[in-house]
């Protein structure tokens, strides 16, 4: 019986045809993995060396700091502490200081030149509200109305009430003023 030509007669491999080019990515991945491993290894060594350098610097700085602390004169330090306390006290006093010069400057700018005060009485109560009471004269009713409008427009002299309005013999108008002041108007500012 004859064998079919497709059935091999021997188990010895035949010489193969020339090998075709095959893409083998295993070698490329291995190379990349070794490269990443080497880079990580070098970074780890660098971090270890840098940590040692920083530790040596910290030790040196600690010694320098200890030497500087031991060289501080206690009387000089007490002098600086005393000066700081005095400056803090002065700052708190200035913040709480009432300066009426701002009020007088604003009053000079706001009121017309035909209105004059013959007396002003300024008081600050326990709650910090500053009130002004004054006696004044105006050339006429229009000047007094302009003063009232100026107070209302400016807003720093609040709740201005003009009372006891009287016409004098020379046609001038005398009045009493009662008002409260905005705290910003009388706060000290350097």
MINUGU-542363 format. One record per atom (N, C-alpha, C, O): atom name; x, y, z. Coordinates in Angstrom, 3 decimals. Example, Ala and Ser with C-alpha at 12.3 -4.5 7.8 and 13.67 -1.06 7.14 Angstrom:
<recs>
REC atome       c1       c2       c3
REC     N   13.190   -5.690    7.800
REC    CA   12.300   -4.500    7.800
REC     C   13.200   -3.300    7.800
REC     O   14.236   -3.319    8.465
REC     N   12.850   -2.250    7.080
REC    CA   13.670   -1.060    7.140
REC     C   12.900    0.030    7.870
REC     O   13.409    1.138    8.039
</recs>
This chain:
<recs>
REC atome       c1       c2       c3
REC     N    0.821   -1.128    0.000
REC    CA    0.000    0.000    0.000
REC     C    0.883    1.214    0.000
REC     O    1.903    1.302    0.684
REC     N    0.461    2.084   -0.756
REC    CA    1.271    3.296   -0.946
REC     C    0.781    4.379   -0.006
REC     O   -0.415    4.564    0.216
REC     N    1.744    5.073    0.525
REC    CA    1.401    6.165    1.453
REC     C    1.059    7.414    0.676
REC     O    1.547    7.689   -0.420
REC     N    0.206    8.127    1.314
REC    CA   -0.195    9.407    0.711
REC     C    0.990   10.374    0.815
REC     O    1.709   10.375    1.813
REC     N    1.183   11.183   -0.206
REC    CA    2.331   12.110   -0.159
REC     C    2.219   13.127    0.981
REC     O    3.223   13.769    1.289
REC     N    1.105   13.309    1.603
REC    CA    0.976   14.298    2.678
REC     C    1.402   13.714    4.016
REC     O    1.587   14.469    4.971
REC     N    1.559   12.437    4.120
REC    CA    1.973   11.808    5.363
REC     C    3.491   11.707    5.336
REC     O    4.063   11.162    4.392
REC     N    4.147   12.234    6.374
REC    CA    5.615   12.192    6.387
REC     C    6.087   10.757    6.619
REC     O    5.445    9.983    7.328
REC     N    7.166   10.438    6.035
REC    CA    7.713    9.102    6.160
REC     C    8.762    9.021    7.255
REC     O    9.165    7.924    7.643
REC     N    9.212   10.172    7.763
REC    CA   10.269   10.179    8.768
REC     C    9.937   11.263    9.795
REC     O    9.251   12.246    9.518
REC     N   10.458   11.025   10.981
REC    CA   10.242   12.032   12.038
REC     C   11.415   13.004   12.141
REC     O   11.438   13.862   13.023
REC     N   12.350   12.873   11.275
REC    CA   13.499   13.777   11.237
REC     C   13.041   15.030   10.505
REC     O   12.477   14.951    9.413
REC     N   13.283   16.172   11.105
REC    CA   12.788   17.390   10.451
REC     C   13.526   17.669    9.167
REC     O   14.724   17.411    9.047
REC     N   12.830   18.175    8.254
REC    CA   13.428   18.555    6.987
REC     C   14.111   19.903    7.147
REC     O   13.741   20.698    8.011
REC     N   15.066   20.145    6.346
REC    CA   15.667   21.488    6.429
REC     C   14.585   22.507    6.078
REC     O   13.869   22.390    5.083
REC     N   14.508   23.510    6.952
REC    CA   13.425   24.470    6.757
REC     C   13.833   25.509    5.738
REC     O   14.996   25.682    5.374
REC     N   12.811   26.170    5.318
REC    CA   13.047   27.242    4.364
REC     C   13.679   28.411    5.127
REC     O   13.593   28.449    6.354
REC     N   14.301   29.351    4.443
REC    CA   14.954   30.475    5.158
REC     C   13.954   31.143    6.116
REC     O   12.781   31.325    5.790
REC     N   14.472   31.511    7.341
REC    CA   13.597   32.090    8.362
REC     C   13.175   33.490    7.965
REC     O   13.951   34.323    7.496
REC     N   11.935   33.675    8.180
REC    CA   11.414   35.013    7.924
REC     C   11.623   35.865    9.183
REC     O   11.698   35.327   10.288
REC     N   11.719   37.196    9.018
REC    CA   11.949   38.109   10.145
REC     C   10.713   38.114   11.027
REC     O    9.591   38.285   10.548
REC     N   10.931   37.927   12.305
REC    CA    9.864   37.923   13.282
REC     C   10.106   39.039   14.290
REC     O   11.251   39.284   14.669
REC     N    9.071   39.706   14.722
REC    CA    9.204   40.753   15.721
REC     C    9.151   40.114   17.089
REC     O    8.171   39.467   17.458
REC     N   10.244   40.310   17.846
REC    CA   10.314   39.746   19.194
REC     C   10.393   40.919   20.175
REC     O   11.445   41.539   20.325
REC     N    9.287   41.213   20.833
REC    CA    9.223   42.364   21.732
REC     C    9.723   42.043   23.132
REC     O    9.871   42.945   23.956
REC     N    9.980   40.795   23.409
REC    CA   10.443   40.408   24.729
REC     C   11.772   41.074   25.056
REC     O   11.972   41.533   26.180
REC     N   12.662   41.131   24.112
REC    CA   13.969   41.758   24.325
REC     C   13.834   43.256   24.561
REC     O   14.530   43.816   25.407
REC     N   12.943   43.907   23.820
REC    CA   12.748   45.352   23.996
REC     C   12.158   45.652   25.372
REC     O   12.574   46.599   26.038
REC     N   11.203   44.853   25.788
REC    CA   10.620   45.066   27.112
REC     C   11.644   44.795   28.214
REC     O   11.659   45.487   29.232
REC     N   12.476   43.817   28.020
REC    CA   13.518   43.529   28.997
REC     C   14.486   44.701   29.098
REC     O   14.859   45.112   30.197
REC     N   14.892   45.237   27.952
REC    CA   15.802   46.386   27.952
REC     C   15.163   47.583   28.677
REC     O   15.817   48.253   29.476
REC     N   13.903   47.834   28.395
REC    CA   13.207   48.947   29.039
REC     C   13.097   48.718   30.551
REC     O   13.286   49.652   31.331
REC     N   12.801   47.511   30.961
REC    CA   12.687   47.199   32.388
REC     C   14.028   47.389   33.092
REC     O   14.077   47.928   34.197
REC     N   15.132   46.943   32.449
REC    CA   16.455   47.137   33.064
REC     C   16.808   48.624   33.141
REC     O   17.419   49.074   34.111
REC     N   16.426   49.370   32.131
REC    CA   16.700   50.815   32.132
REC     C   15.942   51.510   33.283
REC     O   16.511   52.335   33.998
REC     N   14.665   51.169   33.448
REC    CA   13.865   51.765   34.530
REC     C   14.421   51.333   35.886
REC     O   14.501   52.150   36.803
REC     N   14.800   50.086   36.024
REC    CA   15.372   49.596   37.272
REC     C   16.661   50.347   37.602
REC     O   16.882   50.733   38.749
REC     N   17.498   50.549   36.606
REC    CA   18.757   51.276   36.825
REC     C   18.499   52.730   37.230
REC     O   19.171   53.259   38.115
REC     N   17.518   53.378   36.575
REC    CA   17.215   54.769   36.906
REC     C   16.682   54.879   38.334
REC     O   17.063   55.790   39.069
REC     N   15.812   53.965   38.725
REC    CA   15.261   53.975   40.080
REC     C   16.366   53.694   41.094
REC     O   16.390   54.298   42.166
REC     N   17.264   52.800   40.769
REC    CA   18.378   52.485   41.663
REC     C   19.278   53.707   41.864
REC     O   19.690   54.011   42.983
REC     N   19.575   54.402   40.759
REC    CA   20.402   55.614   40.866
REC     C   19.690   56.707   41.662
REC     O   20.324   57.406   42.453
REC     N   18.386   56.862   41.464
REC    CA   17.625   57.840   42.238
REC     C   17.612   57.480   43.723
REC     O   17.714   58.369   44.569
REC     N   17.491   56.235   44.043
REC    CA   17.492   55.801   45.447
REC     C   18.837   56.105   46.090
REC     O   18.892   56.589   47.221
REC     N   19.915   55.827   45.379
REC    CA   21.248   56.134   45.906
REC     C   21.400   57.643   46.086
REC     O   21.950   58.096   47.090
REC     N   20.910   58.430   45.106
REC    CA   20.981   59.892   45.211
REC     C   20.190   60.412   46.397
REC     O   20.660   61.302   47.106
REC     N   18.999   59.876   46.629
REC    CA   18.186   60.308   47.765
REC     C   18.869   59.954   49.081
REC     O   18.838   60.739   50.028
REC     N   19.484   58.781   49.143
REC    CA   20.192   58.374   50.355
REC     C   21.368   59.305   50.643
REC     O   21.566   59.727   51.782
REC     N   22.141   59.620   49.618
REC    CA   23.295   60.512   49.788
REC     C   22.819   61.908   50.172
REC     O   23.408   62.539   51.049
REC     N   21.771   62.394   49.533
REC    CA   21.252   63.734   49.835
REC     C   20.728   63.808   51.267
REC     O   20.908   64.822   51.942
REC     N   20.075   62.731   51.736
REC    CA   19.594   62.695   53.117
REC     C   20.768   62.766   54.088
REC     O   20.670   63.421   55.125
REC     N   21.863   62.109   53.770
REC    CA   23.051   62.158   54.629
REC     C   23.651   63.569   54.634
REC     O   24.095   64.050   55.677
REC     N   23.666   64.223   53.487
REC    CA   24.188   65.600   53.408
REC     C   23.318   66.533   54.236
REC     O   23.833   67.371   54.976
REC     N   22.001   66.392   54.114
REC    CA   21.098   67.238   54.891
REC     C   21.238   66.990   56.388
REC     O   21.178   67.933   57.178
REC     N   21.422   65.749   56.783
REC    CA   21.598   65.437   58.201
REC     C   22.878   66.076   58.731
REC     O   22.901   66.601   59.844
REC     N   23.941   66.029   57.932
REC    CA   25.201   66.655   58.353
REC     C   25.036   68.174   58.448
REC     O   25.562   68.788   59.375
REC     N   24.317   68.789   57.505
REC    CA   24.073   70.234   57.550
REC     C   23.236   70.602   58.766
REC     O   23.510   71.606   59.423
REC     N   22.219   69.803   59.075
REC    CA   21.378   70.094   60.233
REC     C   22.193   70.018   61.520
REC     O   22.020   70.848   62.412
REC     N   23.061   69.050   61.619
REC    CA   23.911   68.942   62.799
REC     C   24.799   70.171   62.925
REC     O   24.968   70.712   64.018
REC     N   25.365   70.610   61.805
REC    CA   26.211   71.808   61.811
REC     C   25.410   73.043   62.200
REC     O   25.879   73.858   62.994
REC     N   24.206   73.193   61.649
REC    CA   23.358   74.347   61.965
REC     C   22.914   74.309   63.427
REC     O   22.843   75.355   64.074
REC     N   22.613   73.120   63.959
REC    CA   22.237   73.005   65.365
REC     C   23.373   73.461   66.278
REC     O   23.136   74.130   67.284
REC     N   24.613   73.097   65.923
REC    CA   25.763   73.541   66.708
REC     C   25.916   75.054   66.635
REC     O   26.192   75.700   67.646
REC     N   25.735   75.633   65.424
REC    CA   25.828   77.085   65.267
REC     C   24.735   77.792   66.066
REC     O   24.991   78.822   66.690
REC     N   23.521   77.245   66.049
REC    CA   22.412   77.842   66.791
REC     C   22.666   77.780   68.296
REC     O   22.411   78.747   69.013
REC     N   23.165   76.647   68.768
REC    CA   23.465   76.520   70.191
REC     C   24.540   77.530   70.601
REC     O   24.465   78.109   71.685
REC     N   25.531   77.742   69.744
REC    CA   26.575   78.721   70.043
REC     C   25.999   80.136   70.052
REC     O   26.364   80.946   70.904
REC     N   25.101   80.440   69.108
REC    CA   24.492   81.764   69.057
REC     C   23.595   82.003   70.261
REC     O   23.584   83.105   70.810
REC     N   22.840   80.990   70.682
REC    CA   21.968   81.129   71.850
REC     C   22.793   81.343   73.104
REC     O   22.425   82.147   73.961
REC     N   23.905   80.630   73.221
REC    CA   24.738   80.793   74.415
REC     C   25.436   82.146   74.450
REC     O   25.828   82.609   75.521
REC     N   25.596   82.786   73.294
REC    CA   26.268   84.087   73.264
REC     C   25.316   85.264   73.498
REC     O   25.765   86.407   73.583
REC     N   24.013   85.003   73.603
REC    CA   23.039   86.077   73.822
REC     C   23.160   86.570   75.257
REC     O   23.162   85.782   76.203
REC     N   23.261   87.882   75.400
REC    CA   23.332   88.501   76.728
REC     C   21.913   88.619   77.273
REC     O   21.037   89.156   76.595
REC     N   21.676   88.133   78.471
REC    CA   20.317   88.130   79.029
REC     C   19.823   89.544   79.306
REC     O   18.622   89.793   79.202
REC     N   20.694   90.465   79.650
REC    CA   20.241   91.848   79.892
REC     C   19.807   92.512   78.589
REC     O   18.853   93.291   78.574
REC     N   20.496   92.209   77.508
REC    CA   20.092   92.756   76.202
REC     C   18.742   92.178   75.795
REC     O   17.885   92.902   75.288
REC     N   18.546   90.885   76.012
REC    CA   17.265   90.263   75.676
REC     C   16.148   90.858   76.509
REC     O   15.061   91.116   75.991
REC     N   16.398   91.082   77.797
REC    CA   15.383   91.701   78.645
REC     C   15.078   93.123   78.180
REC     O   13.931   93.566   78.242
REC     N   16.101   93.834   77.717
REC    CA   15.893   95.179   77.176
REC     C   14.996   95.158   75.947
REC     O   14.118   96.008   75.797
REC     N   15.218   94.181   75.064
REC    CA   14.369   94.062   73.866
REC     C   12.937   93.695   74.236
REC     O   11.990   94.197   73.630
REC     N   12.780   92.837   75.211
REC    CA   11.428   92.449   75.655
REC     C   10.715   93.662   76.245
REC     O    9.536   93.889   75.975
REC     N   11.431   94.433   77.047
REC    CA   10.849   95.640   77.637
REC     C   10.461   96.647   76.551
REC     O    9.389   97.250   76.609
REC     N   11.345   96.823   75.557
REC    CA   11.043   97.736   74.445
REC     C    9.825   97.266   73.664
REC     O    8.983   98.082   73.287
REC     N    9.716   95.965   73.416
REC    CA    8.561   95.433   72.704
REC     C    7.274   95.683   73.486
REC     O    6.253   96.048   72.903
REC     N    7.321   95.491   74.784
REC    CA    6.137   95.757   75.615
REC     C    5.748   97.226   75.568
REC     O    4.563   97.550   75.493
REC     N    6.725   98.110   75.612
REC    CA    6.442   99.550   75.559
REC     C    5.844   99.929   74.206
REC     O    4.901  100.718   74.140
REC     N    6.395   99.366   73.124
REC    CA    5.857   99.670   71.795
REC     C    4.435   99.142   71.630
REC     O    3.594   99.797   71.015
REC     N    4.170   97.968   72.175
REC    CA    2.805   97.420   72.110
REC     C    1.830   98.281   72.898
REC     O    0.704   98.513   72.458
REC     N    2.261   98.756   74.064
REC    CA    1.400   99.628   74.864
REC     C    1.138  100.938   74.139
REC     O    0.011  101.432   74.131
REC     N    2.175  101.499   73.531
REC    CA    2.003  102.754   72.794
REC     C    1.057  102.567   71.615
REC     O    0.241  103.444   71.329
REC     N    1.159  101.439   70.932
REC    CA    0.263  101.178   69.804
REC     C   -1.185  101.065   70.262
REC     O   -2.083  101.600   69.614
REC     N   -1.419  100.370   71.379
REC    CA   -2.800  100.235   71.868
REC     C   -3.337  101.582   72.350
REC     O   -4.528  101.855   72.192
REC     N   -2.485  102.432   72.934
REC    CA   -2.923  103.763   73.336
REC     C   -3.287  104.621   72.125
REC     O   -4.280  105.348   72.146
REC     N   -2.475  104.529   71.073
REC    CA   -2.765  105.322   69.879
REC     C   -4.034  104.852   69.178
REC     O   -4.770  105.662   68.614
REC     N   -4.293  103.548   69.212
REC    CA   -5.516  103.046   68.588
REC     C   -6.750  103.521   69.344
REC     O   -7.805  103.735   68.745
REC     N   -6.621  103.686   70.658
REC    CA   -7.757  104.121   71.466
REC     C   -7.818  105.642   71.605
REC     O   -8.748  106.172   72.213
REC     N   -6.837  106.340   71.047
REC    CA   -6.767  107.794   71.199
REC     C   -7.825  108.483   70.332
REC     O   -8.014  108.145   69.163
REC     N   -8.494  109.441   70.929
REC    CA   -9.489  110.222   70.205
REC     C   -8.814  111.492   69.705
REC     O   -8.215  112.231   70.486
REC     N   -8.907  111.741   68.429
REC    CA   -8.285  112.923   67.816
REC     C   -9.386  113.758   67.179
REC     O   -9.902  113.410   66.117
REC     N   -9.737  114.838   67.817
REC    CA  -10.815  115.693   67.321
REC     C  -10.366  116.596   66.177
REC     O  -11.189  117.308   65.602
REC     N   -9.094  116.582   65.838
REC    CA   -8.622  117.439   64.754
REC     C   -9.273  117.051   63.423
REC     O   -9.505  117.918   62.580
REC     N   -9.569  115.774   63.224
REC    CA  -10.268  115.343   62.012
REC     C  -11.668  115.935   61.939
REC     O  -12.133  116.320   60.867
REC     N  -12.339  116.005   63.094
REC    CA  -13.671  116.602   63.133
REC     C  -13.607  118.084   62.776
REC     O  -14.414  118.569   61.983
REC     N  -12.651  118.802   63.357
REC    CA  -12.558  120.233   63.092
REC     C  -12.179  120.513   61.637
REC     O  -12.659  121.482   61.048
REC     N  -11.335  119.686   61.065
REC    CA  -10.979  119.837   59.654
REC     C  -12.207  119.599   58.774
REC     O  -12.467  120.364   57.845
REC     N  -12.958  118.541   59.068
REC    CA  -14.174  118.251   58.292
REC     C  -15.202  119.365   58.465
REC     O  -15.861  119.757   57.502
REC     N  -15.341  119.872   59.677
REC    CA  -16.289  120.953   59.934
REC     C  -15.914  122.199   59.142
REC     O  -16.786  122.887   58.609
REC     N  -14.638  122.485   59.064
REC    CA  -14.169  123.647   58.304
REC     C  -14.479  123.491   56.817
REC     O  -14.790  124.473   56.143
REC     N  -14.397  122.273   56.305
REC    CA  -14.643  122.028   54.881
REC     C  -16.147  121.992   54.581
REC     O  -16.588  122.491   53.545
REC     N  -16.932  121.399   55.490
REC    CA  -18.350  121.145   55.218
REC     C  -19.206  122.411   55.315
REC     O  -19.995  122.703   54.417
REC     N  -19.046  123.151   56.398
REC    CA  -20.005  124.253   56.619
REC     C  -19.639  125.468   55.776
REC     O  -18.463  125.704   55.499
REC     N  -20.649  126.244   55.364
REC    CA  -20.377  127.473   54.602
REC     C  -19.666  128.509   55.484
REC     O  -19.704  128.428   56.711
REC     N  -19.033  129.461   54.846
REC    CA  -18.290  130.485   55.588
REC     C  -19.214  131.451   56.308
REC     O  -18.758  132.224   57.150
REC     N  -20.496  131.423   55.998
REC    CA  -21.445  132.327   56.646
REC     C  -22.054  131.722   57.900
REC     O  -22.938  132.327   58.508
REC     N  -21.595  130.528   58.302
REC    CA  -22.064  129.875   59.518
REC     C  -20.883  129.789   60.483
REC     O  -19.793  129.358   60.107
REC     N  -21.114  130.207   61.742
REC    CA  -20.051  130.208   62.748
REC     C  -20.582  129.593   64.029
REC     O  -21.755  129.744   64.372
REC     N  -19.703  128.901   64.725
REC    CA  -20.053  128.348   66.026
REC     C  -19.404  129.212   67.102
REC     O  -18.224  129.552   67.019
REC     N  -20.189  129.555   68.098
REC    CA  -19.644  130.312   69.221
REC     C  -19.182  129.392   70.337
REC     O  -18.336  129.771   71.146
REC     N  -19.732  128.184   70.386
REC    CA  -19.240  127.186   71.344
REC     C  -19.565  125.788   70.823
REC     O  -20.586  125.566   70.171
REC     N  -18.669  124.858   71.130
REC    CA  -18.861  123.438   70.805
REC     C  -18.508  122.627   72.038
REC     O  -17.531  122.913   72.729
REC     N  -19.315  121.613   72.303
REC    CA  -19.067  120.734   73.431
REC     C  -19.066  119.302   72.887
REC     O  -20.080  118.831   72.372
REC     N  -17.922  118.609   73.002
REC    CA  -17.778  117.243   72.494
REC     C  -17.676  116.286   73.674
REC     O  -16.889  116.509   74.594
REC     N  -18.471  115.221   73.647
REC    CA  -18.434  114.217   74.707
REC     C  -18.432  112.822   74.091
REC     O  -19.020  112.579   73.037
REC     N  -17.757  111.927   74.780
REC    CA  -17.749  110.516   74.380
REC     C  -18.255  109.713   75.564
REC     O  -17.699  109.797   76.660
REC     N  -19.310  108.933   75.349
REC    CA  -19.864  108.157   76.459
REC     C  -19.139  106.816   76.603
REC     O  -18.186  106.539   75.875
REC     N  -19.587  106.003   77.526
REC    CA  -18.932  104.724   77.810
REC     C  -19.015  103.739   76.654
REC     O  -18.168  102.854   76.537
REC     N  -20.017  103.878   75.803
REC    CA  -20.161  102.967   74.660
REC     C  -19.301  103.395   73.480
REC     O  -19.222  102.671   72.487
REC     N  -18.650  104.562   73.567
REC    CA  -17.774  105.022   72.498
REC     C  -18.455  105.943   71.513
REC     O  -17.845  106.329   70.515
REC     N  -19.706  106.309   71.761
REC    CA  -20.431  107.218   70.874
REC     C  -20.040  108.649   71.244
REC     O  -20.144  109.061   72.399
REC     N  -19.589  109.391   70.239
REC    CA  -19.183  110.780   70.462
REC     C  -20.295  111.689   69.985
REC     O  -20.791  111.571   68.864
REC     N  -20.678  112.611   70.880
REC    CA  -21.756  113.548   70.568
REC     C  -21.184  114.950   70.570
REC     O  -20.262  115.264   71.323
REC     N  -21.750  115.789   69.711
REC    CA  -21.355  117.191   69.647
REC     C  -22.593  118.042   69.899
REC     O  -23.665  117.779   69.354
REC     N  -22.430  119.061   70.730
REC    CA  -23.481  120.036   70.977
REC     C  -22.840  121.400   70.781
REC     O  -21.756  121.664   71.301
REC     N  -23.508  122.259   70.034
REC    CA  -22.919  123.555   69.756
REC     C  -23.946  124.657   69.656
REC     O  -25.132  124.424   69.426
REC     N  -23.454  125.849   69.835
REC    CA  -24.257  127.056   69.672
REC     C  -23.612  127.824   68.537
REC     O  -22.397  128.020   68.523
REC     N  -24.431  128.263   67.576
REC    CA  -23.867  128.963   66.440
REC     C  -24.802  129.983   65.846
REC     O  -25.964  130.093   66.237
REC     N  -24.276  130.732   64.890
REC    CA  -25.068  131.716   64.159
REC     C  -24.822  131.536   62.681
REC     O  -23.729  131.167   62.249
REC     N  -25.861  131.804   61.915
REC    CA  -25.768  131.758   60.457
REC     C  -26.228  133.098   59.920
REC     O  -27.023  133.789   60.557
REC     N  -25.735  133.463   58.758
REC    CA  -26.073  134.763   58.171
REC     C  -27.569  134.847   57.877
REC     O  -28.189  135.896   58.051
REC     N  -28.145  133.718   57.426
REC    CA  -29.573  133.682   57.124
REC     C  -30.048  132.228   57.155
REC     O  -29.268  131.317   57.431
REC     N  -31.335  132.022   56.868
REC    CA  -31.890  130.668   56.867
REC     C  -31.285  129.806   55.762
REC     O  -31.104  128.602   55.943
REC     N  -30.974  130.410   54.631
REC    CA  -30.390  129.645   53.524
REC     C  -29.033  129.045   53.925
REC     O  -28.740  127.900   53.580
REC     N  -28.213  129.801   54.644
REC    CA  -26.920  129.294   55.094
REC     C  -27.109  128.142   56.071
REC     O  -26.368  127.160   56.024
REC     N  -28.094  128.256   56.955
REC    CA  -28.382  127.176   57.899
REC     C  -28.891  125.934   57.171
REC     O  -28.507  124.812   57.503
REC     N  -29.759  126.140   56.175
REC    CA  -30.253  125.009   55.377
REC     C  -29.107  124.364   54.593
REC     O  -29.071  123.142   54.454
REC     N  -28.181  125.161   54.084
REC    CA  -27.026  124.606   53.362
REC     C  -26.147  123.795   54.311
REC     O  -25.603  122.764   53.914
REC     N  -26.002  124.241   55.547
REC    CA  -25.227  123.490   56.539
REC     C  -25.894  122.151   56.842
REC     O  -25.225  121.120   56.912
REC     N  -27.203  122.172   57.020
REC    CA  -27.933  120.928   57.285
REC     C  -27.791  119.962   56.108
REC     O  -27.569  118.768   56.310
REC     N  -27.915  120.468   54.890
REC    CA  -27.763  119.624   53.702
REC     C  -26.336  119.092   53.590
REC     O  -26.133  117.944   53.193
REC     N  -25.349  119.913   53.936
REC    CA  -23.954  119.468   53.867
REC     C  -23.691  118.354   54.876
REC     O  -22.985  117.397   54.557
REC     N  -24.244  118.457   56.088
REC    CA  -24.097  117.393   57.076
REC     C  -24.732  116.097   56.578
REC     O  -24.162  115.017   56.732
REC     N  -25.909  116.213   55.984
REC    CA  -26.611  115.020   55.489
REC     C  -25.845  114.376   54.331
REC     O  -25.784  113.151   54.233
REC     N  -25.264  115.195   53.460
REC    CA  -24.536  114.665   52.305
REC     C  -23.229  114.003   52.733
REC     O  -22.871  112.936   52.233
REC     N  -22.522  114.644   53.659
REC    CA  -21.218  114.118   54.085
REC     C  -21.356  112.795   54.831
REC     O  -20.604  111.859   54.559
REC     N  -22.287  112.700   55.755
REC    CA  -22.564  111.450   56.457
REC     C  -21.674  111.167   57.648
REC     O  -21.960  110.236   58.402
REC     N  -20.613  111.922   57.852
REC    CA  -19.751  111.667   59.011
REC     C  -20.275  112.347   60.273
REC     O  -19.986  111.900   61.383
REC     N  -21.043  113.424   60.109
REC    CA  -21.731  114.061   61.233
REC     C  -23.185  113.620   61.109
REC     O  -23.921  114.082   60.237
REC     N  -23.583  112.714   62.006
REC    CA  -24.864  112.027   61.861
REC     C  -25.917  112.613   62.788
REC     O  -25.605  113.231   63.805
REC     N  -27.153  112.404   62.414
REC    CA  -28.310  112.787   63.237
REC     C  -28.235  114.251   63.680
REC     O  -28.538  114.574   64.829
REC     N  -27.836  115.113   62.780
REC    CA  -27.714  116.543   63.113
REC     C  -29.102  117.148   63.297
REC     O  -29.936  117.108   62.392
REC     N  -29.335  117.708   64.483
REC    CA  -30.616  118.338   64.799
REC     C  -30.345  119.801   65.140
REC     O  -29.610  120.112   66.077
REC     N  -30.951  120.681   64.365
REC    CA  -30.855  122.117   64.621
REC     C  -32.106  122.526   65.395
REC     O  -33.225  122.282   64.944
REC     N  -31.919  123.144   66.550
REC    CA  -33.067  123.533   67.381
REC     C  -32.853  124.952   67.904
REC     O  -31.807  125.566   67.691
REC     N  -33.868  125.446   68.588
REC    CA  -33.835  126.804   69.160
REC     C  -33.429  127.841   68.112
REC     O  -32.602  128.715   68.372
REC     N  -34.013  127.730   66.947
REC    CA  -33.682  128.646   65.859
REC     C  -34.399  129.976   66.113
REC     O  -35.617  130.023   66.285
REC     N  -33.596  131.067   66.132
REC    CA  -34.139  132.401   66.396
REC     C  -33.524  133.394   65.425
REC     O  -32.351  133.291   65.065
REC     N  -34.325  134.343   65.012
REC    CA  -33.838  135.420   64.154
REC     C  -33.399  136.568   65.061
REC     O  -34.168  137.045   65.895
REC     N  -32.166  136.995   64.885
REC    CA  -31.617  138.079   65.693
REC     C  -31.980  139.435   65.080
REC     O  -32.563  139.497   63.998
REC     N  -31.632  140.515   65.777
REC    CA  -31.954  141.867   65.307
REC     C  -31.241  142.205   64.003
REC     O  -31.765  142.972   63.196
REC     N  -30.060  141.646   63.786
REC    CA  -29.329  141.935   62.545
REC     C  -29.690  140.961   61.428
REC     O  -28.948  140.842   60.453
REC     N  -30.815  140.267   61.553
REC    CA  -31.337  139.280   60.604
REC     C  -30.483  138.014   60.500
REC     O  -30.700  137.199   59.603
REC     N  -29.518  137.838   61.405
REC    CA  -28.792  136.565   61.449
REC     C  -29.640  135.560   62.225
REC     O  -30.581  135.932   62.926
REC     N  -29.297  134.302   62.088
REC    CA  -30.071  133.226   62.698
REC     C  -29.183  132.523   63.720
REC     O  -28.091  132.069   63.381
REC     N  -29.634  132.430   64.946
REC    CA  -28.900  131.663   65.964
REC     C  -29.572  130.295   66.112
REC     O  -30.774  130.145   65.891
REC     N  -28.765  129.312   66.489
REC    CA  -29.294  127.941   66.556
REC     C  -28.482  127.136   67.559
REC     O  -27.397  127.535   67.981
REC     N  -29.040  125.996   67.925
REC    CA  -28.343  124.974   68.705
REC     C  -28.192  123.744   67.816
REC     O  -29.094  123.420   67.043
REC     N  -27.065  123.067   67.923
REC    CA  -26.812  121.861   67.138
REC     C  -26.559  120.701   68.081
REC     O  -25.816  120.834   69.053
REC     N  -27.178  119.563   67.794
REC    CA  -26.903  118.301   68.494
REC     C  -26.704  117.235   67.422
REC     O  -27.545  117.078   66.537
REC     N  -25.598  116.506   67.498
REC    CA  -25.303  115.490   66.482
REC     C  -24.385  114.434   67.089
REC     O  -23.802  114.634   68.154
REC     N  -24.269  113.315   66.395
REC    CA  -23.294  112.282   66.758
REC     C  -22.250  112.221   65.651
REC     O  -22.516  112.589   64.507
REC     N  -21.054  111.750   66.012
REC    CA  -19.949  111.712   65.065
REC     C  -19.608  110.275   64.699
REC     O  -19.670  109.366   65.527
REC     N  -19.249  110.101   63.440
REC    CA  -18.764  108.803   62.973
REC     C  -17.426  108.533   63.663
REC     O  -16.568  109.415   63.696
REC     N  -17.229  107.332   64.215
REC    CA  -15.966  107.047   64.916
REC     C  -14.732  107.225   64.030
REC     O  -13.658  107.552   64.536
REC     N  -14.864  107.018   62.724
REC    CA  -13.719  107.183   61.827
REC     C  -13.273  108.644   61.764
REC     O  -12.115  108.932   61.463
REC     N  -14.190  109.557   62.048
REC    CA  -13.885  110.980   61.975
REC     C  -12.986  111.424   63.122
REC     O  -12.250  112.402   62.991
REC     N  -13.039  110.715   64.241
REC    CA  -12.265  111.134   65.410
REC     C  -11.204  110.107   65.803
REC     O  -10.611  110.216   66.877
REC     N  -10.960  109.127   64.962
REC    CA   -9.937  108.120   65.243
REC     C   -8.580  108.654   64.815
REC     O   -8.435  109.242   63.743
REC     N   -7.596  108.441   65.666
REC    CA   -6.235  108.903   65.362
REC     C   -5.660  108.077   64.223
REC     O   -5.745  106.848   64.230
REC     N   -5.077  108.755   63.249
REC    CA   -4.358  108.063   62.177
REC     C   -3.091  108.848   61.905
REC     O   -3.144  110.055   61.667
REC     N   -1.948  108.172   61.937
REC    CA   -0.683  108.877   61.769
REC     C   -0.513  109.420   60.355
REC     O    0.505  110.042   60.052
</recs>
